[in-house]
């Protein structure tokens, strides 16, 4: 079911110049928006709002199939992409989403900003706020960076990953991919395997999947388990065979060597032998299992190439859906009324 305010309809009430698949003018409604000013955590969203974002993303995905992949929904809005950590998929996805919605975009990376001269995140945000952007998409190595930015500015802030805390739009695009392939999220066994300790993707996905009624199982070396795992209300195991058994969805997480301080397992080769996803291990899962990975992948570490490129993989579908989900989030936040 599509949301009440469909951004790709051709029969809504407020005409704006745009192009449909045939080049004809497109027409749009002003979005109803989300309750919160910002998207910092999956916990900011109600179940209804999660469904609204996913439904809106389904409508947005159609824009990517058109000859002219652009609609005027955010024309006149300025979005700053402020990335203090390396990114390929998330940064490119947000920028494509913004441009498809006709927003004016500005990309700021730490290496090309005054951060290299010692400027703090707070001062960077205050200076950007003085230029009156409408939205800031922020990725930062510090947990809670998005919350700090949101307190300091009137612009809407979207958390594109804050340290080991959360990555809400990744969880949303994962849910969209699962829903498209399985028809639902509720009742599915979703097994998340890999570096649990350092993963912001894990935290956001657990919140979202639990909210939508999935059975979540997490698996990894004991040294990479979260210390507060019980608080997440998920089943935890160090046995990959147990995690894979009858799984509907298997999500592999990257080994984040850049965040590790010390030794968590003997070697990458040993990790793959114990926890890597192989064709042989997949035989324990459901026959229609899907394989997911948020990227970037370490082939031969958390996943074999035969699995990553095989018939059960939906990894590139996740990337495609990422653009649609981020279009939906931008669109719905732009419609939120917070004076």
C-alpha positions in Angstrom: 0.0 0.0 0.0 1.5 3.4 -1.0 1.7 6.2 1.5 -1.0 8.9 1.7 1.4 11.4 0.0 2.9 9.7 -3.0 5.8 11.7 -4.4 5.6 10.1 -7.9 1.9 10.5 -8.6 0.8 12.3 -11.7 -2.7 13.2 -10.4 -1.9 15.0 -7.1 -3.0 18.6 -6.3 0.1 20.7 -6.4 1.6 21.0 -9.9 5.4 21.2 -10.2 7.5 20.9 -13.3 9.0 17.4 -13.6 9.4 14.5 -15.9 7.8 11.1 -15.9 8.9 8.1 -18.0 7.5 9.8 -21.1 8.9 13.2 -20.4 5.5 14.6 -19.4 5.1 16.9 -16.5 4.9 15.2 -13.1 2.7 16.4 -10.2 3.4 16.0 -6.5 1.8 16.6 -3.1 3.6 18.3 -0.2 4.6 15.4 2.1 3.0 14.9 5.5 6.5 14.3 7.0 7.8 12.4 10.0 7.2 13.4 13.6 10.9 14.1 14.5 13.0 16.9 13.0 15.9 14.5 12.4 16.6 10.9 11.7 19.4 9.9 14.1 18.3 6.4 15.2 15.8 3.7 14.2 14.4 4.3 17.7 13.2 7.8 16.5 10.7 6.0 14.3 7.4 4.4 15.1 6.4 1.2 13.3 3.9 3.2 11.2 6.7 5.6 10.3 9.0 2.7 9.3 6.3 1.4 7.1 5.7 4.9 5.6 9.3 5.2 4.7 9.4 1.8 3.1 6.2 2.4 1.2 7.5 5.8 0.0 10.7 4.2 -1.0 8.8 1.8 -3.2 7.3 4.7 -5.0 10.7 6.5 -5.2 12.3 3.4 -6.8 10.2 3.9 -9.9 11.9 7.2 -10.5 15.1 5.4 -11.1 13.5 3.4 -14.0 12.6 6.5 -16.0 14.5 8.0 -18.9 14.8 11.3 -17.0 15.6 10.3 -13.4 14.7 13.5 -11.7 11.6 15.0 -10.0 11.3 18.5 -8.6 10.2 17.5 -5.0 13.1 19.2 -3.2 13.8 22.0 -5.7 15.1 25.0 -3.8 16.3 22.9 -0.8 20.0 22.8 0.1 21.5 19.6 1.5 25.1 19.4 2.9 26.7 16.0 2.9 29.3 16.1 5.7 31.4 13.0 5.7 34.2 12.6 8.3 34.7 8.9 7.4 35.4 7.1 4.2 32.3 6.0 2.2 31.4 4.8 -1.3 27.8 3.5 -1.2 26.3 5.7 1.5 27.8 9.0 0.2 27.1 8.3 -3.5 23.6 7.0 -2.6 22.7 10.1 -0.7 24.0 12.4 -3.4 22.2 10.6 -6.2 19.0 10.6 -4.0 19.3 14.4 -3.5 19.9 15.1 -7.1 17.0 12.9 -8.2 14.8 15.0 -5.9 16.3 18.2 -7.5 18.0 19.5 -4.3 21.1 21.6 -4.3 23.9 19.6 -2.8 27.2 20.4 -1.3 29.8 17.7 -0.4 32.2 18.4 2.5 34.9 15.8 3.4 37.1 16.0 6.4 40.3 16.0 4.3 39.1 19.1 2.4 37.7 21.0 5.4 38.9 23.0 8.3 38.8 19.9 10.4 42.4 19.2 9.3 43.3 22.6 10.8 41.8 21.6 14.2 38.2 22.8 13.9 35.8 20.8 16.1 32.6 19.1 14.8 30.6 21.6 16.8 32.2 24.6 15.2 31.9 23.0 11.7 28.2 22.5 12.3 27.7 26.0 13.6 29.4 27.5 10.6 27.3 25.5 8.2 24.2 26.5 10.1 25.1 30.1 9.5 24.7 29.4 5.8 21.2 28.2 6.3 21.1 24.7 4.7 17.9 22.8 4.9 19.4 19.4 5.7 22.8 18.0 6.8 23.7 14.3 6.1 26.4 13.5 8.6 28.9 10.6 9.0 31.3 10.7 11.8 33.6 8.4 13.8 32.2 9.5 17.1 29.0 7.9 18.5 26.4 10.5 19.1 27.8 13.0 16.5 24.4 13.3 14.8 22.7 14.1 18.1 25.3 16.9 18.8 24.8 18.3 15.3 21.0 18.2 15.7 21.1 20.2 18.9 23.3 22.9 17.3 21.3 23.6 14.2 17.9 24.2 12.8 18.6 22.1 9.7 17.3 18.6 9.7 20.1 16.1 10.4 20.3 12.6 9.0 22.7 10.2 10.6 24.7 8.4 7.9 26.6 6.5 10.5 28.1 7.6 13.8 31.0 5.5 15.1 29.8 2.1 16.4 26.4 3.5 17.3 23.9 3.4 14.5 23.3 3.6 10.7 19.5 4.0 10.4 19.2 4.3 6.6 21.1 1.1 6.1 18.7 -0.8 8.3 15.8 0.8 6.3 17.2 -0.3 2.9 17.8 -3.8 4.3 14.2 -4.0 5.4 13.0 -2.8 2.0 15.1 -5.5 0.3 13.8 -8.3 2.7 10.2 -7.1 2.2 10.6 -7.1 -1.6 12.1 -10.6 -1.7 10.0 -12.2 1.1 6.8 -10.2 1.0 7.1 -9.5 4.8 9.6 -9.2 7.6 7.4 -10.5 10.4 8.1 -14.1 11.4 11.3 -14.5 9.4 14.5 -15.8 10.9 17.2 -13.2 10.2 20.7 -14.3 11.1 23.4 -11.6 11.4 26.9 -13.0 11.3 30.3 -11.2 11.7 31.9 -8.4 13.7 29.0 -7.6 16.1 31.1 -5.5 18.5 32.1 -2.8 16.1 29.0 -2.7 13.9 26.6 0.2 13.8 24.6 -1.7 11.1 23.9 -4.4 13.6 22.5 -2.0 16.2 20.1 -0.3 13.7 19.0 -3.6 12.1 18.2 -5.3 15.4 16.0 -2.3 16.4 14.2 -2.3 13.1 13.9 -6.1 12.6 12.6 -6.6 16.1 10.1 -3.7 15.7 8.8 -5.4 12.5 8.5 -8.8 14.2 11.5 -10.8 12.9 13.3 -13.4 14.9 16.9 -12.2 15.1 19.9 -14.5 15.7 23.4 -13.0 15.9 26.6 -14.9 15.5 30.3 -14.2 15.8 33.4 -15.0 17.8 33.0 -14.6 21.5 35.5 -11.8 21.4 33.3 -9.8 19.0 30.1 -10.2 20.9 28.5 -7.0 22.4 28.9 -6.8 26.2 25.2 -5.8 26.5 23.9 -8.5 24.1 21.1 -9.5 26.5 19.6 -6.0 26.3 19.0 -6.4 22.5 16.6 -9.3 23.1 18.1 -11.5 20.3 19.4 -15.0 20.3 23.2 -15.1 20.3 25.5 -17.9 19.4 29.1 -18.6 18.5 28.0 -21.5 16.2 27.6 -20.5 12.6 25.8 -23.8 11.9 23.2 -22.9 14.5 22.8 -19.4 13.1 22.4 -20.6 9.5 20.0 -23.5 10.3 16.6 -22.7 8.7 17.5 -19.0 8.2 15.3 -17.0 5.8 17.8 -14.2 5.7 21.6 -14.2 6.3 23.3 -10.9 6.7 27.1 -10.8 6.8 28.9 -8.0 8.6 32.4 -6.8 7.6 35.4 -7.4 9.9 36.2 -3.8 10.9 40.0 -3.9 11.3 40.2 -0.1 11.4 38.2 0.0 14.7 40.0 -2.9 16.4 42.5 -2.3 19.2 44.1 -5.6 19.9 43.6 -9.1 18.6 40.1 -10.6 18.4 40.9 -13.8 16.4 44.1 -15.5 15.3 44.0 -14.5 11.6 41.6 -13.6 8.8 42.1 -17.0 7.3 41.1 -18.6 10.6 38.1 -16.3 10.8 36.9 -17.4 7.4 37.3 -21.1 8.3 35.2 -20.6 11.4 32.6 -17.9 10.4 32.9 -17.3 6.7 29.8 -17.9 4.6 30.4 -20.7 2.1 28.2 -22.6 -0.4 28.5 -25.7 1.9 27.2 -23.8 4.9 24.3 -22.3 3.0 22.8 -25.8 2.6 21.6 -25.5 6.2 19.5 -22.5 5.5 16.0 -22.3 3.9 15.9 -23.2 0.2 14.9 -19.6 -0.6 17.4 -17.9 1.7 18.7 -14.5 0.7 22.3 -13.3 1.4 22.9 -9.7 2.4 26.0 -7.6 3.1 26.1 -3.8 3.8 29.4 -3.5 2.1 32.3 -3.1 1.6 32.8 -6.9 1.4 36.0 -8.6 2.4 35.9 -11.6 0.0 37.4 -14.7 1.5 37.0 -13.3 5.0 33.3 -13.0 5.9 31.9 -14.3 2.6 33.1 -16.5 -0.3 33.0 -15.0 -3.8 30.8 -17.9 -4.9 28.2 -16.8 -2.3 28.6 -13.1 -2.9 28.0 -13.5 -6.7 25.7 -16.5 -6.4 21.9 -16.8 -7.0 21.0 -16.2 -3.4 22.8 -12.9 -3.1 20.8 -9.6 -3.0 23.8 -7.4 -2.2 23.4 -5.2 -5.3 19.7 -5.0 -4.7 20.5 -3.5 -1.4 22.6 -0.8 -3.1 19.8 0.0 -5.6 17.2 0.2 -2.7 19.6 2.5 -0.8 18.9 5.3 -3.3 15.1 4.9 -3.0 15.2 4.7 0.8 17.3 7.8 1.1 15.1 9.6 -1.4 12.1 8.7 0.8 13.8 9.9 4.0 14.8 13.2 2.5 11.3 13.7 1.1 9.5 12.9 4.3 11.9 14.9 6.5 11.4 17.9 4.2 7.7 17.6 4.9 8.0 17.6 8.7 6.8 20.8 10.2 9.0 21.9 13.1 8.9 25.7 13.6 
